[in-house]
């Protein structure tokens, strides 16, 4: 619904990854201006149906650790970051996925 043609959804142990070549966090919307808002408040998503909202808010609400990586830039949402070389998505998602949302519950 946001424009991605292919999205990888995978996990490695307790870590889950949503990855794509498309930057769905910056998809055009009149409902938010900064990607951080997606993780800080409920953002309407009427394209999905009446009363719908973007699901990124659940990551910040329930994950013990979470980050976004876009073109080698990392933005931590929840928890303490490990060294960049030890980011858990490195061996779990294809290299063409330059936009990654990684999160861990528990």
FENKALIN-V169532 format. One record per pair of residues at least 12 apart in sequence whose C-alpha atoms are under 10 Angstrom apart, sorted by the first residue. I is the first residue (numbers start at 0). GAP is how many residues later the second one is. Records with the same first field share a line. If there is no record, write none. Layout:
BEGIN
I = GAP / GAP
END
This chain:
BEGIN
0 = 23 / 26 / 44 / 46 / 47
1 = 20 / 21 / 22 / 23 / 24 / 25 / 26 / 27 / 43 / 45 / 46
2 = 19 / 20 / 21 / 24 / 25
3 = 16 / 17 / 18 / 19 / 20 / 23
4 = 15 / 16 / 17
5 = 13 / 14 / 15 / 16 / 91
6 = 12 / 13 / 14 / 15 / 17 / 90 / 92 / 93
7 = 12 / 13 / 84 / 85 / 86 / 89 / 92
8 = 83 / 84 / 91 / 92
9 = 79 / 82 / 83 / 92
10 = 77 / 78 / 81 / 82 / 91 / 92 / 93
11 = 76 / 77 / 79 / 80 / 81 / 92
12 = 75 / 91
13 = 89 / 90 / 91 / 92
14 = 48 / 50 / 51 / 73 / 74 / 77 / 87 / 88 / 89 / 90 / 91
15 = 50 / 72 / 73 / 76 / 85 / 86 / 87 / 88 / 89
16 = 49 / 50 / 51 / 71 / 72 / 75 / 76 / 83 / 84 / 85 / 86 / 87
17 = 50 / 71 / 75 / 79 / 81 / 82 / 83 / 84 / 85
18 = 49 / 50 / 51 / 70 / 73 / 74 / 75 / 76 / 77 / 78 / 79 / 80 / 81 / 82 / 83
19 = 50 / 73 / 74 / 75 / 76 / 77 / 78 / 79 / 80 / 81
20 = 49 / 50 / 73 / 74 / 75 / 76 / 77 / 78 / 79
21 = 48 / 75 / 76 / 77 / 78
22 = 47 / 48 / 74 / 75 / 76 / 77
23 = 75 / 76
24 = 12 / 13 / 31 / 43 / 45 / 74 / 76
28 = 14 / 15 / 16
29 = 13 / 14 / 15
30 = 12 / 13 / 14 / 15 / 22
31 = 12
34 = 21
35 = 20 / 21 / 39 / 41
36 = 19 / 20
37 = 15 / 16 / 17 / 18 / 19 / 20 / 21 / 22
38 = 15 / 16 / 17 / 18 / 19 / 20 / 21 / 22 / 38 / 39
39 = 16 / 17 / 18 / 19 / 20 / 21 / 37
40 = 12 / 13 / 15 / 16 / 17 / 19 / 20
41 = 12 / 13 / 14 / 15 / 16
42 = 12 / 13 / 14
55 = 45
58 = 18 / 19 / 42 / 43 / 44 / 45 / 46
59 = 17 / 18 / 19 / 43
60 = 17
61 = 16 / 41 / 42 / 43 / 44
62 = 14 / 15 / 16 / 39 / 40 / 41 / 42 / 43
63 = 13 / 14 / 15 / 16 / 39 / 40 / 41 / 42
64 = 12 / 13 / 14 / 15 / 16 / 37 / 38 / 39 / 40 / 41
65 = 12 / 13 / 14 / 15 / 35 / 36 / 37 / 38 / 39
66 = 12 / 13 / 14 / 20 / 33 / 34 / 35 / 36 / 37
67 = 31 / 32 / 33 / 34 / 35
68 = 18 / 20 / 28 / 29 / 30 / 31 / 32 / 33
69 = 27 / 28 / 29 / 30 / 31
70 = 26 / 27 / 28 / 29
71 = 12 / 26 / 27 / 28
72 = 25 / 26
73 = 13 / 25 / 26 / 27
74 = 26
75 = 25 / 26
76 = 24 / 25 / 26
77 = 25 / 26
78 = 24 / 25
86 = 15
87 = 14 / 15
88 = 12 / 13 / 14
END
